Each structure stands twice: as structure tokens, then as C-alpha cells.
Amino acid sequence: MHYMNNRILVVDDDADILKVLKANLELHDYQVYTADTWQSAQEVLSHTEPDLILLDIMLPDGDGIEICRELREKQAKMPIIMLTARDKISDKVMGLESGADDYVVKPFETLELVARIKACLRRVTSPEEEEQVEIGNIKINYKKRLVTVSGTKVDLTPKEYNLLCYLVSHRGEALSRDAIRKFIWKDSHIYSWSRVIDVHIQHLRQKIEKDPSKPDYIITVSGAGYRFMD
């Protein structure tokens, strides 16, 4: 999916954070609106429908968690990422229970935030809506279930195809083996010690990577699982 000009509304009472986020996100081809109060954010929302909102948990004229609940009632699908200087489990749970899609603690790295933004935007766009995606020399046509590498068709088994699509739809994220197992093998009983996921990853690498021993796309994340490079 092409993200150029996705509209992002950043709501934070820190002028420096607004300035930095606007500059950095615009470098990644996002269209950025900023607001330092909930009232000014509402003015933006009255004439603009953003694709995603970055919302500070503490605003001078409102509680971010309550605001998130209000937004979620009106906008069921629009991704909301909470920004906060607090790092308590209870705050995170409250933020997520209020309807937030993600929760980022300040200070944060811009690249991490961008990865989370992309992940949230991908969740509200199904493969059927995308039709096709192209990453590097790999192209996936969802309607035709066709995968090509450098223009050459790649024959994948149904499980390999589903695994590739799952990794690509969450590219940039570290996916645990358990998450992969639950999504790809929903109705099968695969034990945690089974190597079936690693074997499928190995087979997939052999078919799409230039050098499977030094993969460019499907990266092993130590202690976590796998990540498809964005």
C-alpha cells in the first residue's frame, strides 16, 4: 500500500514535540495537522478527516483517555495512537481499553513511531482493498494470488503464500512464532516446540530471497520471531 499523503493529526500541548513530529512525519510523505489543545483539534476535525490521530494522554483542556473514548464512538476504524510520558502498565491498559490502537511512551524514536503508524494504517486496509503490493523486487497480486520476484513467477504452497501475506501485511513489526502459528494454522494443533514455522520460513526464503542465508526481507528477530523488512 502506498502511504503518501496519508493525513495525520498530532494533538500535543508541547510545541517542540509538535514541531519535531510535523517535520519528521512530512519527511515520510505524511500530510500533518497539529493541535496543542483538544479544542483546536476539534476545529481541525470539523473540516478534515485524518487517517490517523496521535493523541497526547494529558492535554490542558481534556483527558486523552476520555477523548479517545469519544473519538472511538464516532470513528470506529480510524487508528489512534496514544502519546504519553508515563510508562505505567495501568496507563497502557487504560489507553488500550479506551479504544487506542497503540501506545507510545516519550521520548521515542521517530523510526519506531513511523513503523507503528504504518502498522496501524495497514490494519484498516485489507489485502482485497490493496489489490497488490510491491516491496523491492517482490510483487504480490492479491486478486490473482500471484507472487513474482524480479518479474518471475514464484510457485508457493497455500501455507507459504498465506505466511508471506501475513508477514507483508505486518511488515516492520516483529512477529512472534506464536502469533504466526495462531494466524496461519488456526485450526491445527502445533506445539510450541515444533519447527514447522521455521521450516516454512526457510522454504519461503529459498523462493524469494537472493541469498537465503543472508535474507534481505524475512529477518530473524532474536528472542522474538520474524520481521519482514519495510
N, CA, C and O of each residue as an XYZ file, in Angstrom:
920
protein
N       0.844     -1.189      0.000
C       0.000      0.000      0.000
C       0.878      1.237      0.000
O       1.924      1.267      0.649
N       0.444      2.267     -0.739
C       1.213      3.499     -0.821
C       0.673      4.476      0.211
O      -0.522      4.770      0.227
N       1.542      4.976      1.063
C       1.091      5.803      2.184
C       1.240      7.297      1.937
O       0.895      8.097      2.806
N       1.746      7.690      0.773
C       1.999      9.108      0.543
C       0.727      9.921      0.758
O      -0.344      9.574      0.259
N       0.868     10.999      1.505
C      -0.209     11.945      1.773
C      -1.305     11.409      2.681
O      -2.389     11.990      2.730
N      -1.056     10.310      3.409
C      -1.974      9.950      4.480
C      -2.004     11.106      5.470
O      -0.963     11.668      5.811
N      -3.178     11.450      5.918
C      -3.335     12.603      6.807
C      -3.218     12.179      8.271
O      -3.896     11.254      8.717
N      -2.355     12.865      9.004
C      -2.167     12.567     10.423
C      -2.416     13.825     11.245
O      -1.881     14.893     10.948
N      -3.231     13.684     12.277
C      -3.461     14.782     13.217
C      -2.684     14.485     14.493
O      -2.894     13.453     15.130
N      -1.781     15.399     14.863
C      -0.990     15.255     16.085
C      -1.543     16.225     17.123
O      -1.579     17.433     16.891
N      -1.972     15.699     18.263
C      -2.534     16.541     19.332
C      -1.636     16.433     20.555
O      -1.581     15.391     21.208
N      -0.935     17.520     20.860
C       0.009     17.525     21.990
C       0.217     18.972     22.422
O       0.286     19.870     21.582
N       0.317     19.200     23.734
C       0.468     20.573     24.209
C       1.916     21.040     24.241
O       2.189     22.173     24.639
N       2.848     20.187     23.829
C       4.263     20.543     23.790
C       4.604     21.051     22.389
O       4.596     20.284     21.426
N       4.903     22.347     22.282
C       5.173     22.959     20.975
C       6.373     22.337     20.284
O       6.377     22.180     19.063
N       7.400     21.980     21.063
C       8.599     21.375     20.475
C       8.286     20.013     19.864
O       8.761     19.691     18.775
N       7.484     19.213     20.571
C       7.109     17.894     20.052
C       6.303     18.044     18.771
O       6.524     17.306     17.811
N       5.371     18.990     18.745
C       4.574     19.218     17.540
C       5.463     19.594     16.361
O       5.273     19.103     15.249
N       6.426     20.463     16.610
C       7.319     20.926     15.545
C       8.163     19.781     14.997
O       8.294     19.616     13.784
N       8.740     18.985     15.915
C       9.603     17.874     15.507
C       8.805     16.800     14.771
O       9.234     16.305     13.729
N       7.640     16.443     15.317
C       6.827     15.409     14.678
C       6.346     15.845     13.301
O       6.359     15.053     12.358
N       5.930     17.079     13.183
C       5.458     17.575     11.878
C       6.579     17.492     10.842
O       6.366     17.020      9.726
N       7.773     17.954     11.220
C       8.905     17.940     10.285
C       9.290     16.512      9.895
O       9.493     16.218      8.717
N       9.388     15.627     10.892
C       9.826     14.254     10.622
C       8.789     13.445      9.849
O       9.137     12.688      8.942
N       7.529     13.603     10.205
C       6.489     12.842      9.509
C       6.308     13.333      8.074
O       6.009     12.540      7.181
N       6.487     14.620      7.852
C       6.406     15.136      6.487
C       7.546     14.604      5.623
O       7.392     14.456      4.410
N       8.690     14.316      6.248
C       9.800     13.696      5.516
C       9.418     12.298      5.039
O       9.974     11.798      4.061
N       8.468     11.666      5.731
C       8.000     10.334      5.341
C       6.720     10.424      4.499
O       5.977      9.451      4.371
N       6.481     11.602      3.935
C       5.382     11.827      2.989
C       3.992     11.802      3.603
O       3.016     11.494      2.919
N       3.895     12.125      4.896
C       2.575     12.250      5.509
C       2.148     13.712      5.472
O       2.981     14.618      5.513
N       0.854     13.924      5.395
C       0.291     15.266      5.500
C      -0.075     15.474      6.959
O      -0.936     14.767      7.482
N       0.556     16.425      7.622
C       0.449     16.533      9.075
C      -0.305     17.794      9.508
O      -0.007     18.904      9.065
N      -1.289     17.585     10.386
C      -2.003     18.680     11.039
C      -1.642     18.635     12.519
O      -1.477     17.554     13.082
N      -1.522     19.783     13.143
C      -1.153     19.815     14.554
C      -2.167     20.632     15.359
O      -2.811     21.549     14.849
N      -2.281     20.260     16.639
C      -3.161     20.987     17.566
C      -2.561     20.874     18.957
O      -2.110     19.800     19.358
N      -2.553     21.993     19.704
C      -1.969     21.968     21.048
C      -3.017     21.871     22.151
O      -2.678     21.821     23.333
N      -4.287     21.845     21.765
C      -5.378     21.638     22.717
C      -6.440     20.769     22.047
O      -6.444     20.611     20.826
N      -7.336     20.211     22.852
C      -8.410     19.412     22.285
C      -9.379     20.294     21.519
O      -9.964     19.864     20.525
N      -9.551     21.531     21.982
C     -10.445     22.457     21.284
C      -9.929     22.747     19.874
O     -10.698     22.725     18.913
N      -8.625     23.019     19.751
C      -8.068     23.288     18.422
C      -8.079     22.026     17.557
O      -8.203     22.106     16.335
N      -7.948     20.859     18.198
C      -8.024     19.597     17.450
C      -9.431     19.415     16.870
O      -9.591     18.956     15.738
N     -10.441     19.778     17.654
C     -11.822     19.662     17.182
C     -12.074     20.577     15.985
O     -12.845     20.242     15.086
N     -11.415     21.731     15.985
C     -11.549     22.645     14.846
C     -10.980     22.006     13.580
O     -11.552     22.124     12.496
N      -9.826     21.320     13.742
C      -9.231     20.618     12.604
C     -10.171     19.507     12.124
O     -10.389     19.336     10.924
N     -10.717     18.763     13.074
C     -11.601     17.641     12.735
C     -12.906     18.099     12.087
O     -13.568     17.321     11.400
N     -13.273     19.351     12.303
C     -14.522     19.854     11.723
C     -14.435     20.007     10.208
O     -15.455     20.010      9.519
N     -13.212     20.134      9.692
C     -13.061     20.299      8.231
C     -12.092     19.291      7.599
O     -11.890     19.300      6.384
N     -11.491     18.420      8.429
C     -10.543     17.431      7.910
C     -10.774     16.081      8.578
O     -10.965     16.009      9.792
N     -10.758     15.024      7.793
C     -10.881     13.686      8.353
C      -9.521     12.992      8.245
O      -9.172     12.486      7.178
N      -8.749     12.965      9.338
C      -7.425     12.353      9.277
C      -7.510     10.837      9.138
O      -8.523     10.226      9.476
N      -6.435     10.245      8.637
C      -6.364      8.791      8.528
C      -5.882      8.163      9.821
O      -6.058      6.965     10.046
N      -5.258      8.997     10.688
C      -4.735      8.507     11.975
C      -4.530      9.702     12.899
O      -4.213     10.803     12.449
N      -4.716      9.467     14.200
C      -4.506     10.525     15.194
C      -3.442     10.090     16.194
O      -3.494      8.983     16.731
N      -2.478     10.974     16.437
C      -1.523     10.816     17.533
C      -2.027     11.714     18.652
O      -2.085     12.934     18.501
N      -2.390     11.106     19.772
C      -3.090     11.844     20.829
C      -2.340     11.780     22.150
O      -2.103     10.700     22.689
N      -1.967     12.948     22.666
C      -1.300     13.020     23.969
C      -2.305     12.645     25.060
O      -3.475     13.022     24.992
N      -1.845     11.912     26.051
C      -2.746     11.439     27.098
C      -3.135     12.542     28.079
O      -4.156     12.444     28.760
N      -2.303     13.610     28.147
C      -2.598     14.715     29.061
C      -2.611     16.031     28.293
O      -1.571     16.506     27.837
N      -3.802     16.617     28.154
C      -3.965     17.894     27.463
C      -4.486     18.941     28.444
O      -5.141     18.594     29.427
N      -4.205     20.204     28.188
C      -4.643     21.244     29.133
C      -6.158     21.359     29.255
O      -6.663     21.850     30.264
N      -6.883     20.909     28.236
C      -8.338     21.041     28.283
C      -9.057     19.701     28.098
O     -10.193     19.658     27.625
N      -8.385     18.612     28.475
C      -9.061     17.324     28.355
C      -8.173     16.143     28.702
O      -6.947     16.221     28.617
N      -8.802     15.058     29.090
C      -8.118     13.805     29.401
C      -8.051     12.972     28.120
O      -9.081     12.648     27.530
N      -6.833     12.629     27.695
C      -6.652     11.904     26.452
C      -7.419     10.596     26.392
O      -7.914     10.213     25.332
N      -7.520      9.910     27.519
C      -8.230      8.628     27.551
C      -9.724      8.831     27.299
O     -10.335      8.078     26.542
N     -10.312      9.851     27.936
C     -11.731     10.133     27.717
C     -11.975     10.611     26.291
O     -12.979     10.266     25.666
N     -11.025     11.424     25.783
C     -11.141     11.913     24.403
C     -11.080     10.740     23.428
O     -11.813     10.695     22.440
N     -10.188      9.791     23.726
C     -10.057      8.613     22.878
C     -11.374      7.836     22.836
O     -11.791      7.367     21.777
N     -12.017      7.706     23.984
C     -13.303      7.002     24.035
C     -14.346      7.709     23.165
O     -15.105      7.067     22.438
N     -14.368      9.035     23.254
C     -15.319      9.817     22.460
C     -15.050      9.643     20.963
O     -15.972      9.469     20.166
N     -13.767      9.696     20.602
C     -13.395      9.539     19.192
C     -13.780      8.163     18.679
O     -14.263      8.017     17.556
N     -13.559      7.155     19.517
C     -13.837      5.783     19.084
C     -15.323      5.553     18.845
O     -15.697      4.752     17.989
N     -16.174      6.254     19.598
C     -17.614      6.123     19.396
C     -18.034      6.692     18.045
O     -18.976      6.205     17.419
N     -17.319      7.735     17.602
C     -17.663      8.388     16.337
C     -16.913      7.776     15.158
O     -17.447      7.678     14.054
N     -15.666      7.366     15.404
C     -14.809      6.830     14.349
C     -14.357      5.427     14.740
O     -13.347      5.265     15.424
N     -15.092      4.434     14.314
C     -14.812      3.064     14.760
C     -13.496      2.530     14.218
O     -12.817      1.758     14.896
N     -13.124      2.929     13.003
C     -11.961      2.326     12.364
C     -10.699      3.192     12.393
O      -9.593      2.664     12.272
N     -10.841      4.500     12.550
C      -9.680      5.380     12.463
C      -8.647      5.059     13.555
O      -8.976      5.104     14.741
N      -7.408      4.736     13.172
C      -6.386      4.392     14.173
C      -6.058      5.574     15.087
O      -5.984      6.722     14.649
N      -5.866      5.259     16.364
C      -5.470      6.258     17.363
C      -4.270      5.715     18.123
O      -4.324      4.622     18.687
N      -3.196      6.479     18.133
C      -2.002      6.116     18.898
C      -1.847      7.116     20.035
O      -1.773      8.322     19.799
N      -1.799      6.619     21.265
C      -1.660      7.484     22.427
C      -0.191      7.827     22.652
O       0.681      6.965     22.544
N       0.072      9.089     22.964
C       1.415      9.556     23.315
C       1.418      9.932     24.785
O       0.519     10.634     25.249
N       2.422      9.471     25.521
C       2.466      9.789     26.945
C       3.881      9.742     27.491
O       4.741      9.024     26.981
N       4.103     10.521     28.534
C       5.404     10.497     29.216
C       5.386      9.449     30.312
O       6.424      9.149     30.901
N       4.220      8.891     30.591
C       4.090      7.889     31.643
C       4.280      6.488     31.073
O       3.919      6.213     29.929
N       4.846      5.620     31.880
C       5.128      4.260     31.408
C       4.630      3.222     32.404
O       5.310      2.236     32.687
N       3.438      3.457     32.930
C       2.859      2.507     33.869
C       1.968      1.530     33.110
O       1.288      1.902     32.154
N       1.984      0.279     33.550
C       1.146     -0.732     32.913
C      -0.322     -0.321     32.973
O      -1.068     -0.523     32.016
N      -0.734      0.259     34.108
C      -2.139      0.646     34.268
C      -2.538      1.714     33.255
O      -3.657      1.700     32.741
N      -1.612      2.652     32.965
C      -1.895      3.698     31.978
C      -2.050      3.091     30.587
O      -2.927      3.476     29.815
N      -1.177      2.134     30.290
C      -1.231      1.482     28.981
C      -2.535      0.715     28.828
O      -3.193      0.793     27.790
N      -2.903     -0.024     29.864
C      -4.140     -0.804     29.817
C      -5.339      0.119     29.638
O      -6.224     -0.161     28.829
N      -5.372      1.222     30.392
C      -6.478      2.173     30.279
C      -6.544      2.766     28.889
O      -7.626      2.925     28.324
N      -5.367      3.099     28.328
C      -5.322      3.671     26.991
C      -5.863      2.710     25.954
O      -6.651      3.097     25.091
N      -5.440      1.458     26.036
C      -5.887      0.457     25.068
C      -7.362      0.112     25.257
O      -8.082     -0.110     24.283
N      -7.810      0.068     26.520
C      -9.214     -0.233     26.779
C     -10.124      0.904     26.333
O     -11.309      0.688     26.078
N      -9.581      2.103     26.239
C     -10.387      3.235     25.789
C     -10.579      3.217     24.281
O     -11.348      4.010     23.738
N      -9.869      2.297     23.595
C     -10.041      2.175     22.152
C      -8.818      2.527     21.343
O      -8.854      2.478     20.114
N      -7.717      2.887     22.017
C      -6.489      3.216     21.295
C      -5.927      1.968     20.613
O      -6.065      0.855     21.120
N      -5.294      2.169     19.457
C      -4.702      1.052     18.721
C      -3.281      0.770     19.185
O      -2.793     -0.354     19.066
N      -2.622      1.789     19.712
C      -1.245      1.609     20.171
C      -0.940      2.684     21.201
O      -1.738      3.591     21.432
N       0.240      2.562     21.818
C       0.602      3.389     22.963
C       2.109      3.606     22.909
O       2.875      2.647     23.007
N       2.541      4.853     22.754
C       3.967      5.158     22.611
C       4.410      6.068     23.750
O       3.792      7.098     24.018
N       5.492      5.667     24.416
C       5.999      6.427     25.560
C       7.087      7.399     25.117
O       8.005      7.027     24.387
N       6.975      8.648     25.566
C       8.001      9.651     25.289
C       9.192      9.444     26.229
O       8.998      9.019     27.368
N      10.408      9.731     25.784
C      10.774     10.062     24.396
C      10.791      8.818     23.532
O      11.035      7.720     24.032
N      10.536      8.973     22.248
C      10.505      7.833     21.339
C      11.326      8.148     20.095
O      11.556      9.312     19.765
N      11.759      7.105     19.419
C      12.495      7.257     18.167
C      11.504      7.450     17.027
O      10.488      6.757     16.955
N      11.798      8.380     16.148
C      10.894      8.661     15.032
C      10.657      7.431     14.174
O       9.527      7.181     13.753
N      11.708      6.654     13.905
C      11.564      5.471     13.050
C      10.630      4.445     13.679
O       9.868      3.781     12.977
N      10.690      4.314     15.008
C       9.785      3.390     15.687
C       8.348      3.875     15.562
O       7.437      3.090     15.300
N       8.155      5.179     15.752
C       6.815      5.740     15.653
C       6.268      5.566     14.240
O       5.106      5.201     14.064
N       7.099      5.826     13.234
C       6.659      5.666     11.843
C       6.269      4.221     11.564
O       5.287      3.965     10.867
N       7.035      3.275     12.107
C       6.717      1.853     11.923
C       5.366      1.525     12.539
O       4.584      0.766     11.968
N       5.094      2.097     13.701
C       3.807      1.845     14.367
C       2.657      2.495     13.596
O       1.564      1.936     13.504
N       2.916      3.676     13.047
C       1.895      4.347     12.237
C       1.552      3.497     11.018
O       0.379      3.291     10.705
N       2.584      3.007     10.335
C       2.354      2.183      9.147
C       1.577      0.920      9.506
O       0.673      0.504      8.782
N       1.945      0.315     10.642
C       1.269     -0.908     11.073
C      -0.213     -0.636     11.340
O      -1.071     -1.427     10.948
N      -0.510      0.477     12.003
C      -1.905      0.825     12.296
C      -2.693      1.091     11.017
O      -3.844      0.671     10.895
N      -2.081      1.783     10.074
C      -2.761      2.075      8.818
C      -3.018      0.804      8.014
O      -4.042      0.679      7.342
N      -2.076     -0.137      8.091
C      -2.259     -1.398      7.367
C      -3.418     -2.212      7.937
O      -4.101     -2.927      7.203
N      -3.636     -2.101      9.240
C      -4.698     -2.896      9.873
C      -6.079     -2.505      9.378
O      -7.004     -3.317      9.408
N      -6.225     -1.263      8.923
C      -7.546     -0.814      8.458
C      -7.667     -0.914      6.947
O      -8.647     -0.444      6.369
N      -6.672     -1.525      6.301
C      -6.722     -1.743      4.858
C      -6.516     -3.215      4.593
O      -5.426     -3.736      4.831
N      -7.534     -3.897      4.106
C      -7.431     -5.334      3.857
C      -6.697     -5.589      2.561
O      -6.653     -4.711      1.699
N      -6.111     -6.786      2.396
C      -5.448     -7.136      1.146
C      -6.363     -6.973     -0.065
O      -5.907     -6.591     -1.143
N      -7.655     -7.261      0.111
C      -8.571     -7.137     -1.005
C      -8.675     -5.687     -1.463
O      -8.848     -5.418     -2.651
N      -8.568     -4.750     -0.516
C      -8.626     -3.338     -0.869
C      -7.335     -2.891     -1.541
O      -7.354     -2.022     -2.412
N      -6.215     -3.485     -1.138
C      -4.941     -3.085     -1.708
C      -4.779     -3.561     -3.145
O      -4.169     -2.868     -3.960
N      -5.317     -4.732     -3.464
C      -5.188     -5.396     -4.765
C      -3.785     -5.946     -4.982
O      -3.623     -7.132     -5.271
N      -2.770     -5.096     -4.846
C      -1.414     -5.615     -4.950
C      -0.453     -4.741     -4.159
O      -0.746     -3.585     -3.855
N       0.701     -5.316     -3.831
C       1.725     -4.582     -3.093
C       3.075     -4.924     -3.696
O       3.288     -6.047     -4.153
N       3.972     -3.977     -3.700
C       5.301     -4.189     -4.254
C       6.346     -3.707     -3.255
O       6.329     -2.548     -2.841
N       7.245     -4.590     -2.875
C       8.320     -4.270     -1.942
C       9.630     -4.745     -2.562
O       9.835     -5.941     -2.768
N      10.502     -3.802     -2.852
C      11.746     -4.184     -3.509
C      11.438     -4.860     -4.832
O      10.709     -4.308     -5.657
N      11.988     -6.056     -5.043
C      11.730     -6.779     -6.296
C      10.617     -7.823     -6.155
O      10.417     -8.657     -7.038
N       9.892     -7.760     -5.019
C       8.792     -8.700     -4.781
C       7.460     -8.001     -5.031
O       7.219     -6.902     -4.532
N       6.604     -8.650     -5.805
C       5.271     -8.108     -6.056
C       4.236     -9.186     -5.756
O       4.360    -10.326     -6.202
N       3.208     -8.804     -4.990
C       2.119     -9.713     -4.659
C       0.827     -9.147     -5.228
O       0.429     -8.034     -4.883
N       0.173     -9.902     -6.093
C      -1.143     -9.535     -6.613
C      -2.163    -10.376     -5.860
O      -2.293    -11.575     -6.106
N      -2.893     -9.736     -4.933
C      -3.803    -10.471     -4.065
C      -4.977    -11.077     -4.829
O      -5.406    -12.189     -4.523
N      -5.493    -10.361     -5.812
C      -6.651    -10.865     -6.538
C      -6.303    -12.107     -7.346
O      -7.112    -13.028     -7.464
N      -5.103    -12.126     -7.899
C      -4.671    -13.277     -8.699
C      -3.912    -14.308     -7.868
O      -3.585    -15.390     -8.355
N      -3.634    -13.965     -6.610
C      -2.796    -14.820     -5.747
C      -1.473    -15.133     -6.462
O      -0.999    -16.269     -6.481
N      -0.907    -14.087     -7.040
C       0.312    -14.239     -7.842
C       1.478    -13.521     -7.172
O       1.372    -12.348     -6.816
N       2.581    -14.229     -7.004
C       3.797    -13.653     -6.432
C       4.905    -13.716     -7.475
O       5.167    -14.771     -8.053
N       5.552    -12.582     -7.710
C       6.675    -12.543     -8.633
C       7.887    -11.925     -7.946
O       7.755    -11.041     -7.101
N       9.056    -12.400     -8.320
C      10.322    -11.839     -7.838
C      11.127    -11.437     -9.060
O      11.486    -12.278     -9.883
N      11.410    -10.139     -9.173
C      12.102     -9.588    -10.352
C      11.375     -9.971    -11.639
O      12.004    -10.246    -12.660
N      10.038     -9.985    -11.576
C       9.227    -10.256    -12.753
C       8.987    -11.728    -13.037
O       8.225    -12.060    -13.946
N       9.622    -12.624    -12.278
C       9.468    -14.060    -12.492
C       8.493    -14.643    -11.484
O       8.610    -14.393    -10.284
N       7.527    -15.423    -11.969
C       6.528    -16.023    -11.102
C       7.181    -16.999    -10.123
O       8.060    -17.779    -10.487
N       6.724    -16.932     -8.866
C       7.224    -17.828     -7.827
C       6.085    -18.752     -7.408
O       5.006    -18.281     -7.046
N       6.316    -20.052     -7.454
C       5.300    -21.018     -7.052
C       5.379    -21.255     -5.542
O       6.380    -21.754     -5.028
N       4.312    -20.888     -4.851
C       4.241    -21.071     -3.401
C       3.105    -22.021     -3.058
O       2.084    -22.061     -3.744
N       3.293    -22.780     -1.994
C       2.203    -23.594     -1.481
C       1.193    -22.656     -0.822
O       1.536    -21.516     -0.507
N      -0.052    -23.109     -0.605
C      -1.035    -22.247      0.058
C      -0.546    -21.700      1.405
O      -0.768    -20.530      1.717
N       0.121    -22.548      2.205
C       0.619    -22.100      3.509
C       1.735    -21.071      3.330
O       1.789    -20.090      4.071
N       2.628    -21.282      2.353
C       3.714    -20.330      2.102
C       3.148    -18.994      1.641
O       3.635    -17.939      2.048
N       2.130    -19.033      0.801
C       1.502    -17.802      0.322
C       0.846    -17.043      1.482
O       1.022    -15.832      1.616
N       0.101    -17.755      2.307
C      -0.554    -17.116      3.453
C       0.466    -16.552      4.432
O       0.265    -15.482      5.006
N       1.558    -17.280      4.615
C       2.614    -16.820      5.507
C       3.253    -15.550      4.966
O       3.496    -14.608      5.720
N       3.529    -15.518      3.662
C       4.119    -14.322      3.055
C       3.188    -13.126      3.194
O       3.624    -12.031      3.548
N       1.903    -13.337      2.914
C       0.934    -12.238      3.012
C       0.832    -11.723      4.449
O       0.712    -10.519      4.676
N       0.879    -12.626      5.400
C       0.798    -12.230      6.812
C       2.021    -11.404      7.210
O       1.896    -10.370      7.867
N       3.189    -11.866      6.811
C       4.419    -11.129      7.123
C       4.410     -9.755      6.460
O       4.776     -8.758      7.082
N       3.992     -9.708      5.199
C       3.987     -8.443      4.453
C       2.970     -7.465      5.043
O       3.241     -6.268      5.135
N       1.800     -7.972      5.442
C       0.768     -7.080      5.997
C       1.188     -6.483      7.332
O       0.620     -5.483      7.771
N       2.193     -7.095      7.990
C       2.702     -6.570      9.259
C       4.174     -6.187      9.126
O       4.925     -6.221     10.101
N       4.579     -5.822      7.904
C       5.996     -5.516      7.689
C       6.466     -4.398      8.610
O       5.754     -3.429      8.872
N       7.689     -4.573      9.088
C       8.247     -3.627     10.043
C       8.027     -4.058     11.479
O       8.676     -3.537     12.386
N       7.109     -5.014     11.705
C       6.819     -5.490     13.057
C       7.533     -6.821     13.328
O       7.707     -7.640     12.425
N       7.936     -7.018     14.566
C       8.485     -8.311     14.976
C       7.315     -9.211     15.350
O       6.585     -8.925     16.299
N       7.137    -10.299     14.605
C       6.019    -11.218     14.835
C       6.523    -12.474     15.541
O       7.463    -13.121     15.080
N       5.899    -12.806     16.643
C       6.314    -13.995     17.375
C       5.875    -15.256     16.632
O       4.950    -15.219     15.821
N       6.539    -16.354     16.913
C       6.141    -17.630     16.317
C       4.721    -17.996     16.738
O       3.969    -18.594     15.968
N       4.365    -17.634     17.957
C       3.029    -17.943     18.451
C       1.972    -17.175     17.662
O       0.921    -17.724     17.328
N       2.251    -15.901     17.362
C       1.306    -15.097     16.579
C       1.152    -15.662     15.172
O       0.048    -15.722     14.630
N       2.279    -16.076     14.589
C       2.238    -16.670     13.249
C       1.447    -17.971     13.275
O       0.610    -18.225     12.408
N       1.729    -18.789     14.285
C       1.028    -20.078     14.403
C      -0.481    -19.880     14.502
O      -1.244    -20.571     13.827
N      -0.911    -18.944     15.338
C      -2.336    -18.733     15.563
C      -3.036    -18.208     14.317
O      -4.215    -18.486     14.098
N      -2.305    -17.441     13.496
C      -2.929    -16.875     12.295
C      -2.932    -17.859     11.128
O      -3.945    -18.011     10.446
N      -1.801    -18.527     10.895
C      -1.671    -19.395      9.716
C      -2.247    -20.788      9.960
O      -2.844    -21.389      9.067
N      -2.063    -21.287     11.170
C      -2.521    -22.634     11.484
C      -3.651    -22.564     12.523
O      -3.574    -23.187     13.582
N      -4.693    -21.800     12.202
C      -5.783    -21.546     13.151
C      -6.398    -22.826     13.708
O      -6.622    -22.949     14.912
N      -6.667    -23.775     12.817
C      -7.422    -24.965     13.214
C      -6.538    -26.182     13.453
O      -7.038    -27.297     13.597
N      -5.234    -25.972     13.496
C      -4.315    -27.096     13.684
C      -3.659    -27.014     15.057
O      -3.542    -25.938     15.644
N      -3.243    -28.149     15.546
C      -2.562    -28.200     16.835
C      -1.056    -28.300     16.590
O      -0.528    -29.368     16.284
N      -0.380    -27.153     16.733
C       1.065    -27.130     16.550
C       1.694    -26.783     17.888
O       1.412    -25.727     18.455
N       2.526    -27.646     18.384
C       3.135    -27.427     19.685
C       4.199    -26.336     19.609
O       4.798    -26.104     18.559
N       4.425    -25.663     20.754
C       5.368    -24.548     20.794
C       6.776    -24.964     20.404
O       7.559    -24.147     19.919
N       7.100    -26.250     20.618
C       8.443    -26.707     20.299
C       8.576    -27.175     18.849
O       9.667    -27.531     18.405
N       7.469    -27.172     18.120
C       7.506    -27.630     16.737
C       8.329    -26.675     15.871
O       8.330    -25.465     16.100
N       9.025    -27.223     14.880
C       9.846    -26.426     13.972
C       9.118    -26.116     12.669
O       9.734    -25.622     11.724
N       7.818    -26.397     12.604
C       7.101    -26.259     11.344
C       7.133    -24.821     10.824
O       7.247    -24.608      9.617
N       7.036    -23.834     11.716
C       7.074    -22.439     11.284
C       8.445    -22.096     10.721
O       8.547    -21.463      9.670
N       9.490    -22.508     11.412
C      10.850    -22.228     10.940
C      11.124    -22.902      9.601
O      11.813    -22.345      8.747
N      10.580    -24.105      9.422
C      10.758    -24.818      8.148
C      10.065    -24.064      7.015
O      10.619    -23.921      5.925
N       8.856    -23.585      7.277
C       8.139    -22.812      6.254
C       8.858    -21.499      5.941
O       8.916    -21.077      4.786
N       9.399    -20.865      6.963
C      10.174    -19.643      6.750
C      11.387    -19.944      5.871
O      11.697    -19.186      4.952
N      12.063    -21.042      6.154
C      13.229    -21.439      5.376
C      12.855    -21.679      3.913
O      13.557    -21.221      3.012
N      11.754    -22.392      3.673
C      11.305    -22.656      2.313
C      10.940    -21.357      1.590
O      11.252    -21.177      0.413
N      10.275    -20.459      2.317
C       9.873    -19.176      1.730
C      11.099    -18.354      1.363
O      11.143    -17.742      0.295
N      12.086    -18.338      2.238
C      13.329    -17.613      1.938
C      14.002    -18.151      0.675
O      14.519    -17.384     -0.138
N      13.990    -19.453      0.522
C      14.624    -20.064     -0.643
C      13.955    -19.635     -1.943
O      14.576    -19.633     -3.005
N      12.686    -19.276     -1.842
C      11.948    -18.911     -3.045
C      11.946    -17.413     -3.353
O      11.784    -17.021     -4.509
N      12.129    -16.564     -2.316
C      12.023    -15.116     -2.579
C      13.311    -14.338     -2.311
O      13.458    -13.206     -2.771
N      14.246    -14.940     -1.569
C      15.470    -14.224     -1.214
C      16.577    -14.494     -2.242
O      16.689    -15.597     -2.776
N      17.375    -13.486     -2.501
C      18.523    -13.643     -3.393
C      19.533    -14.600     -2.772
O      20.076    -15.471     -3.453
N      19.781    -14.432     -1.468
C      20.665    -15.325     -0.717
C      19.941    -15.711      0.568
O      19.957    -14.942      1.529
N      19.306    -16.883      0.611
C      18.523    -17.291      1.786
C      19.326    -17.292      3.082
O      18.750    -17.120      4.157
N      20.656    -17.484      3.006
C      21.484    -17.493      4.214
C      21.714    -16.080      4.753
O      22.074    -15.900      5.916
N      21.499    -15.069      3.881
C      21.623    -13.668      4.285
C      20.391    -12.918      3.775
O      20.493    -12.116      2.847
N      19.245    -13.172      4.370
C      17.984    -12.628      3.847
C      17.895    -11.107      3.904
O      18.358    -10.471      4.851
N      17.288    -10.547      2.866
C      17.038     -9.101      2.815
C      15.646     -8.764      3.316
O      15.398     -7.646      3.768
N      14.732     -9.731      3.237
C      13.332     -9.453      3.560
C      12.878    -10.081      4.877
O      12.448     -9.366      5.783
N      12.965    -11.387      4.992
C      12.481    -12.071      6.193
C      13.629    -12.193      7.187
O      14.501    -13.052      7.055
N      13.608    -11.325      8.172
C      14.704    -11.224      9.136
C      14.341    -11.934     10.437
O      13.232    -11.778     10.950
N      15.279    -12.711     10.964
C      15.079    -13.356     12.261
C      15.317    -12.336     13.374
O      16.353    -11.673     13.408
N      14.361    -12.221     14.270
C      14.487    -11.317     15.414
C      14.767    -12.178     16.639
O      13.898    -12.920     17.097
N      15.970    -12.076     17.162
C      16.397    -12.915     18.262
C      15.458    -12.823     19.458
O      15.191    -11.731     19.960
N      14.962    -13.956     19.909
C      14.091    -13.990     21.079
C      12.663    -13.557     20.806
O      11.827    -13.571     21.709
N      12.377    -13.175     19.577
C      11.018    -12.685     19.259
C      10.351    -13.509     18.170
O       9.258    -14.038     18.371
N      11.004    -13.621     17.018
C      10.384    -14.332     15.905
C      10.942    -13.859     14.582
O      12.129    -14.021     14.297
N      10.062    -13.265     13.767
C      10.488    -12.818     12.431
C       9.904    -11.455     12.116
O       8.851    -11.071     12.624
N      10.623    -10.731     11.257
C      10.143     -9.428     10.794
C      10.378     -9.310      9.297
O      11.458     -9.630      8.802
N       9.361     -8.848      8.579
C       9.522     -8.590      7.142
C       9.942     -7.136      6.990
O       9.244     -6.228      7.440
N      11.084     -6.924      6.356
C      11.642     -5.576      6.233
C      10.736     -4.689      5.383
O      10.180     -5.135      4.379
N      10.596     -3.440      5.791
C       9.747     -2.487      5.087
C      10.566     -1.717      4.059
O      10.028     -0.861      3.358
